[in-house]
Amino acid sequence: MNSVPDKYMTAAIDEAKKGHSEGGIPIGAVLVRDGEIIGRGHNRRVQNNDPVIHAEIDCLRNAGRIGSYRDTTLYSTLMPCYLCAGAVVQFGIPRVVAGESRSFEGAKNFLLSMGVEVIDLDLDLCADMMADFIKKNPELWNEDIGEL
């Protein structure tokens, strides 16, 4: 367990908080290249009534067309699901840094099997944020992870 996020994970956490303040699910992501954040996003499934706008997808959309992703790192407050892991693999993002996977194991093993470096920071801040949300919104959470 770690309690001090770096500046990139802090930016992803800020995105998660923004999404939650909009009435959505508190998951955020940033895409980093050469030490700079080039994309940010948060889960907008509720806000946009769109089942595929997960934080990582929103982040990639906001980064725009950047050509090659081979020198990028995707930071997400939660271990990516198969949808988002598929985007990581499709675009050749070599590294994913997750804030935690206690709330949701996600597609970690899939990412690893595809040669993606996966770092799970296991941050209490991220885990507590999700645990609180899940406790207060179990139906919405189960919808988000496809377990309704």
C-alpha positions in Angstrom: 0.0 0.0 0.0 1.2 3.4 -0.9 -0.2 6.7 0.1 1.7 9.3 -2.0 0.7 9.5 -5.7 3.1 11.1 -8.2 2.1 14.1 -10.3 0.6 12.0 -13.1 -1.5 9.9 -10.8 -2.5 13.0 -9.0 -3.7 14.4 -12.3 -5.7 11.2 -12.9 -7.2 11.4 -9.4 -8.2 15.0 -10.1 -10.0 13.8 -13.3 -11.8 11.1 -11.2 -12.9 13.7 -8.7 -14.2 15.9 -11.6 -16.2 13.0 -13.0 -17.7 12.3 -9.6 -18.6 15.9 -9.2 -20.5 15.7 -12.5 -22.5 12.8 -11.2 -20.4 10.1 -12.8 -18.2 7.3 -11.7 -14.9 8.5 -10.1 -12.3 7.0 -12.4 -9.7 9.2 -14.1 -6.9 8.8 -16.6 -4.0 10.7 -18.1 -1.7 9.9 -21.0 2.0 10.9 -20.6 4.7 11.4 -23.2 8.2 12.7 -22.5 7.1 13.8 -19.0 4.1 15.8 -20.2 0.4 15.1 -19.9 -0.9 15.0 -23.5 -4.4 13.7 -22.7 -6.8 13.7 -19.8 -10.2 12.1 -19.2 -12.7 10.7 -16.8 -15.5 8.2 -16.9 -18.4 9.9 -18.6 -20.8 6.9 -19.0 -23.5 8.5 -16.9 -23.0 12.1 -18.0 -23.1 11.3 -21.7 -25.4 8.2 -21.6 -22.7 6.4 -23.5 -21.6 2.9 -22.3 -18.0 3.1 -23.8 -16.8 6.4 -22.5 -14.6 5.0 -19.8 -11.9 7.2 -18.3 -9.1 5.7 -20.5 -11.2 6.0 -23.7 -12.1 9.7 -22.8 -8.4 10.3 -22.2 -7.3 8.8 -25.5 -10.0 10.8 -27.3 -8.9 14.0 -25.7 -5.2 13.3 -26.6 -6.3 13.2 -30.2 -4.4 11.6 -33.1 -0.9 11.5 -31.9 0.6 9.0 -34.3 2.6 6.5 -32.5 1.9 5.7 -28.8 5.1 3.6 -28.3 6.6 6.2 -26.0 3.6 6.9 -23.8 2.3 5.8 -20.4 -1.3 5.6 -19.5 -2.1 6.4 -15.9 -5.6 5.3 -14.6 -7.0 5.5 -11.0 -8.3 2.0 -11.5 -7.0 -1.1 -13.3 -8.3 -0.9 -16.8 -11.1 -3.2 -17.9 -11.0 -5.3 -21.1 -12.4 -2.5 -23.2 -9.7 -0.1 -22.2 -7.0 -2.7 -22.1 -8.0 -3.5 -25.7 -7.4 0.1 -26.7 -4.0 0.0 -24.9 -3.0 -3.1 -26.9 -4.5 -1.8 -30.1 -2.5 1.5 -30.0 0.7 -0.1 -28.6 0.8 1.8 -25.4 3.7 0.0 -23.6 3.0 0.9 -20.0 0.0 1.2 -17.7 0.1 2.6 -14.2 -3.0 1.8 -12.2 -3.9 3.6 -8.9 -5.4 0.4 -7.6 -6.9 -3.0 -8.4 -8.5 -3.9 -5.1 -11.9 -2.6 -6.2 -11.7 -4.2 -9.7 -9.1 -6.6 -10.9 -9.7 -5.5 -14.5 -7.7 -6.9 -17.4 -4.2 -6.9 -15.7 -3.4 -10.5 -16.8 -4.5 -9.7 -20.4 -2.3 -6.7 -20.5 0.7 -8.6 -19.2 0.1 -11.4 -21.7 0.2 -8.8 -24.5 3.5 -7.5 -23.3 2.3 -4.4 -21.6 4.2 -3.3 -18.5 1.6 -3.0 -15.7 2.4 -1.2 -12.5 -0.3 -1.3 -9.7 0.5 1.4 -7.2 -2.2 0.1 -4.8 -2.9 3.6 -3.5 -5.2 3.8 -0.5 -6.6 7.1 -1.9 -7.8 5.5 -5.1 -9.1 2.4 -3.3 -11.0 4.4 -0.7 -12.5 6.7 -3.4 -13.8 3.6 -5.3 -14.9 1.7 -2.1 -17.0 4.8 -1.0 -18.5 5.1 -4.5 -19.3 1.4 -4.8 -20.9 1.3 -1.3 -23.2 4.3 -2.2 -23.9 3.3 -5.8 -23.8 -0.5 -6.1 -26.2 -0.7 -9.1 -24.4 1.9 -11.1 -21.0 0.2 -10.3 -22.3 -3.2 -11.4 -23.6 -1.6 -14.6 -20.2 -0.1 -15.3 -18.4 -3.4 -14.9 -21.0 -5.4 -16.8 -22.3 -7.4 -13.8 -26.0 -6.3 -13.7 
